[in-house]
């Protein structure tokens, strides 16, 4: 079994992007998620694309989904298309984005693969996960991503149960976030998740409950996967 880890690069400057990308690659990341919404200076996405041969995901997360972007919605989406022009492998679009289906279609037409994502901050029960998944499937995206805030340990079990079935239909990344979400973050790939997410280093997590790439690799080595 191959377990894939996507490292979230939460850098604020181009220098930090370079440092974090190199560390993530050394530590065994399989993909790099460039969190464009964390940037506090203008930098070239073309230059970032050249930093690594690993597949790159462009994510420009809106504040309503827990992101850091503070500009207009038009600016936020335009940066995803700029990433597509720079040959990023994936662009992440929130399901809640106005016109998300059309945006995903246009991104697909550029040759970039797409991820449609949603962050659920309340109930993470099985009916909710299935309902959201149906909406994401209608977007005809390459990857469906569903992240739920774990309020109880059993929320991890709900995500994993859902993932075991959903992953038979398409590529899915699904796990819980928050301090109680550690279990599903770690073992979601063992239940069919196409990849899971990790921090590059402590103090630079994209979400609560993230382990680092090196910590996750050590865990998988113990399991023999």
N, C-alpha and C positions, 0 to 999 in steps of 0.2 A: 504494500500500500504506500502511495506517495502522498505525503502531507505537505501542503503548500502554505507558506506564511507570507502575508503581505505586510510590509513595514510601513507604518504611517510616519511620513516625514513632516514634522510640525515645525519647520524652520521659518524664521522671520526674515532672514537675509539670504542672499545667494551664497555667501561663504558658509553659512550654517547648512544650507541644502547640500552643498558639496561634502561637508564633513559627515553629515548624517547618512547620506546616500552611500558613502564609502564604508562607513561602519556597518550599516545594515547588510551590505553585500558581504563583508568579511564574516559577519555573524551567521550567515546562512539564509538570508531572506530570498524568497523566490520572486516577489514582486515589490515594487515601490509605489506607495500611494503618496503623491505629492499634494499636500494640503495647501492649495493655493490661498485659501481663506486666512491662513496664518501669516501670510507675507506682510511685512511692514515696510518694504521698499520694492520698487519696480525692478523686475528682473526678466531676462529673456527665457521663455519656455523652450525655445530652440536650444539654448545653451544647456538647460537642465536635461533635456532629452539626451544630450551627448555625454552626460556624466556616467552613464551606466548602460550595459547591454541588457539589464533586466527589464522585463515588461513594466511599463509605468501607467499608473492610473491618475488622471487629473480629477481632483475633488475640490469643489469650491462651495463648501457647506453653508447653507443659509442659517441665520441665527435661530429661526423657529425649529430647526432640526438639530440644534445644539452646536452649530458652527460659529465661525468667527468673522464672516464676511460682513462689512459695514457699508458697502456701496449700494448702488441701485441694482435692481433685478436685471436690468438690461446689461449692465457692466458684468454682473456675476456670470450670466450665461455666455456672454461674448468671450470670456476668458476660457471657457470650456471649448469653444470653437477654435480659439487660438492654440489650445493644447492639441486639438485634432490636427490643425495645420502643421504643428511641430512634430507630428508623427507619434504622439502618445498612443499607447495601445488601447487604453480604455478611457472613457469619460463617464463620471458618475453623476446622474441626474436624480434629484429627489422626486418621488411620486407626487408629492404635494405641490411641485412647481407648476405654475399656470402654463398650460399648453405642453406639459411634459411629454405626451405621446408624440407630438409633432417635433419637438426638440430632439427627442431620441431618434426619430426617423431621419431628420436632417444630419445628425451626427453619424448615423449609420451610413448615410450616403457619401460621407467623406472618406469612408474606409476604416473609421475608428469603431472598435467594439464598444458596447454600452453596458452600463450597470444602472438599473433603476433601484433606488434605495428608499427605505422608510425607517424612521426611528419611532418606536412606540414607547411612550413614557408612562402609560397607565397599565391596562390589563394585557397580559401576554398569554392569554389562554388559547387553546387549540382553535376554537371557532374564529377568534380574531385573526390569528395567523393565517388560517385558510382563506378568510375573506380578503385579506390584504394581498395574499399571493395571487388570487384570481385577478385582482386589479392589475398587478404587475405583469402577469402573463399576457394581458390584453395590450401591453405596450410593445410586445414583440422585441424584447431586449435580449442581450446575450447572457446577462447574469441578473438574477433577482436577489437583492440584498434586503434582509429584514433583521433589524436589531431591536431588541426589547429590553427595557429596564427591568432587571430582576428585583422584585420586591420581597420575594420569598425564594428559598432554594428550589422549590418545586417548579418555578418558572423555567429553570434550566432544563428540566425534564420535558416540559411542554415543547420547548424549542427543538430539542433533540428528537422527540417523537415526531413532530411536524417535519423536520428536516429529512428524516429517514424515508418518508413518502414523497415529499416534494422534489427531492434531488433525483428521483427517477424520471421526472418530466423535463427538467432543464437544469442548468447550472445554478446553484443556490448557495449563498453565504448567509447563514442564520445562526445567531447566538445571542446571549444576554450580555448586557453591559451593566456597569455598577459593581460594587464590591462583591455582591453575591453572584455575579455572573461569570466568575472565573472558570467554573467547571465546563460550561458550554463553550466558552472561548477556546479552551484547551482541546476538548474532544469533539467539537463539531465536525472536523474533517473526517473523523472515524465513523461518523454517521452519514457521510455523503456530501458534506460541505466542500465546495470547490476550492475554497481557501479560507483562512482565518486571519485576523489582524493582530499585530503586535506593535509595541512601542520600540523605538530604536534604542532609547536609554531612559533610565529612571529620571523623572522630573520633566520629561517631554512627551508624556502620554497624550493621545488624542481623546481618550475617554477613561473614566474611572474603571479600574479593574483590569486594565491592560498589563500584561507581562511584557518583558522585552523579548526580542527575537532570540537572543542567546538563551534565555530562561526556557522558552518554549522548545527550542532545539534540544536542550538537555533533557526535558521531559520526554520528548518523542524518542530520543535515543534509548532511554530506559525502557520504553515500551517496545522498542525494536521496529519502529516505523519511521 
